[in-house]
Amino acid sequence: MTPELTALALAGILQGVQFTLMSIPANLELGPGKTLSPRDQSRLGGSLEAQLSEKTARLYRALNNHFEGLILFTLAVVVTVLGDKTTQLSAICAYTYLIARILYVPAYYFGLTPWRSLIWFVGFLATMLMLVLALLI
């Protein structure tokens, strides 16, 4: 398996870990009556995120942010690997993305400003660089 695909697999595991980190406190805070429901805002009295504690809501937003980033990263890995454009630099970019996403979770949870945004940007930049490299090499 290429380093890029390994980083993608690990990013998928990270997504599962993030889901667990968010869902356990969310279920404890909201109870199964809300979390197992169809989550209609009219029945719940607003969005579930608005009813979470501050830190659990941050975990919720970090999880959703990784879903968004994971789409682009997956695209970058697929284009790089299927296009036979893997290089040492694309592997470094893939692991840079992964490390940035790992660091992003505690940075968001603890409200580390501006570090959370800078960490996000490093992961985004690594993903964009992979795509550009795949087109140029």
C-alpha positions in Angstrom: 0.0 0.0 0.0 1.3 3.5 -0.8 2.0 5.9 2.0 -0.8 8.1 0.7 -3.3 5.3 1.0 -2.1 4.4 4.4 -2.6 8.0 5.5 -6.1 7.9 4.1 -6.9 4.7 6.0 -5.6 6.2 9.2 -7.6 9.4 8.5 -10.7 7.2 8.2 -9.9 5.6 11.6 -9.4 9.1 13.0 -12.9 9.9 11.8 -14.2 7.0 13.8 -12.3 8.0 16.9 -13.6 11.6 16.5 -17.2 10.2 16.2 -16.7 8.2 19.4 -15.2 11.2 21.3 -18.2 13.3 20.3 -21.0 10.8 20.6 -20.3 9.5 24.1 -20.6 12.8 25.8 -23.4 13.9 23.5 -25.5 10.9 24.4 -24.8 11.4 28.1 -25.7 15.1 27.9 -28.8 14.7 25.7 -30.1 11.3 26.5 -31.3 8.6 24.2 -34.8 10.2 23.8 -33.1 12.9 21.7 -30.2 11.1 20.2 -32.2 8.2 18.9 -35.0 10.4 17.6 -35.4 11.5 14.0 -33.9 14.8 15.4 -36.6 17.1 14.0 -35.8 20.5 15.4 -39.4 21.3 16.0 -39.7 18.3 18.3 -36.4 18.9 20.0 -36.7 22.6 20.7 -33.8 23.5 18.4 -30.7 21.8 17.0 -28.9 19.2 18.9 -25.6 21.1 18.7 -27.2 24.1 20.4 -28.1 21.8 23.3 -24.7 20.4 23.8 -22.1 21.6 26.3 -19.5 24.0 24.9 -16.8 21.4 24.6 -19.0 18.6 23.2 -20.3 21.1 20.6 -16.7 21.8 19.7 -16.1 18.0 19.2 -19.3 18.0 17.0 -18.0 20.8 14.9 -14.5 19.3 14.6 -16.1 16.0 13.5 -18.1 17.7 10.8 -15.0 19.7 9.7 -13.1 16.5 9.2 -15.9 15.1 7.1 -15.4 18.1 4.8 -11.7 17.9 4.8 -11.7 14.2 4.3 -13.6 14.6 1.0 -10.8 16.7 -0.5 -8.1 14.6 1.0 -9.6 11.4 -0.4 -9.8 13.1 -3.8 -6.2 14.1 -3.6 -5.1 10.6 -2.6 -7.2 8.9 -5.3 -5.9 11.3 -8.0 -2.3 10.8 -6.8 -2.4 7.1 -6.5 -4.6 6.2 -9.5 -2.7 8.7 -11.6 0.6 7.0 -10.6 1.8 10.4 -9.4 3.1 9.3 -5.9 6.3 10.9 -4.8 8.2 11.4 -1.6 6.6 14.9 -1.4 3.0 13.5 -1.9 3.7 11.1 0.9 4.9 13.9 3.1 1.8 15.9 2.2 -0.5 13.0 3.1 1.1 12.5 6.5 1.1 16.3 7.1 -2.6 16.3 6.5 -3.1 13.4 8.9 -0.9 15.0 11.7 -2.7 18.3 11.2 -6.1 16.6 11.6 -5.0 14.8 14.7 -3.7 18.1 16.2 -6.9 19.9 15.1 -9.2 17.9 17.5 -7.5 19.0 20.8 -6.9 22.5 19.4 -10.6 22.9 18.7 -11.7 21.2 22.0 -9.5 23.5 24.1 -10.4 26.6 22.0 -6.8 27.3 21.0 -7.0 30.5 19.0 -5.5 31.1 16.4 -3.7 27.7 16.5 -6.9 25.8 15.5 -7.2 27.8 12.3 -3.5 27.5 11.5 -3.5 23.8 12.0 -6.5 23.5 9.8 -4.8 25.6 7.1 -1.7 23.3 7.2 -3.9 20.3 6.5 -5.7 22.1 3.7 -2.5 23.3 2.1 -1.1 19.8 2.2 -4.2 18.5 0.4 -4.1 21.2 -2.2 -0.4 20.7 -2.8 -1.1 17.0 -3.4 -3.6 17.8 -6.1 -1.3 20.4 -7.8 1.6 17.9 -7.7 -0.6 15.2 -9.3 -1.4 17.6 -12.2 2.1 18.9 -12.7 4.2 15.7 -12.3 
